Amino acid sequence: MEIRFNHNFYVMNIDENFDYDSIENLIIDKLDKYYHPKKIRDIFKIEYGDSAWDLEFNLIYNNVDKILVYKKKKVVKKENYVSYTIHIPVPKNIDVVWGVEKENFISNNVMNKIVLDDFEILNHPKYENYINIYDYFADSIVLAIKNISQ
C-alpha cells in the first residue's frame, strides 16, 4: 500500500521552495509514533478483494479559519485508491511572523462559501507554538488524519 500526499496551494508564492519530501516524512513519522506499535499503513489498511489499496490525502492549503476534513472519502476503484480531502489554514503574517501576506491568498476566506455540514471542523494548533510553517502544517495535517482514523 502506497501513501500519497497531494499538496494544493490556494496561496501564491508559498509552494516555490516547499520541501514536499521533508514534510511528508515528518507527517508519517509523527503518525507512526502516535499509532505505535502499529503503523499508519496498518490503521488505514484498505482491502477490496485480494489487493491492498493505496491511500491518498489531498491537502489544500487555504484561506480558512479552521482545519476542514471532508467527511466523505473518495473511492477510485479503477485505480485502487481511497482519497481524503483536508483544508489546512494558512496563517497570515499579521498573526505570526512566518505567516504569509494577505495579498498572496488567491481567494477570501472560503468558509462562507462551502457547505460546512460536509466537513468535520477542527481547531488548528496555535500559531505561536511554532517557529516555522512546516512544523505547523505537519501538526495540522497529523491532527486531521488522526480525526479521520477514529
Sequence and secondary structure as in RCSB ss.txt:
>XXXX:A:sequence
MEIRFNHNFYVMNIDENFDYDSIENLIIDKLDKYYHPKKIRDIFKIEYGDSAWDLEFNLIYNNVDKILVYKKKKV
VKKENYVSYTIHIPVPKNIDVVWGVEKENFISNNVMNKIVLDDFEILNHPKYENYINIYDYFADSIVLAIKNISQ
>XXXX:A:secstr
  EEEEEEESBTTSSTT  HHHHHHHHHHHHHHHHTTS HHHHT  EETTEE EEEEEEEEES SSEEEESS EE
EGGGTEEEEEEEEE  BTTTSTTSB GGGBSSS GGGTS GGGEEEE    GGG SSHHHHHHHHHHHHHHHHH 
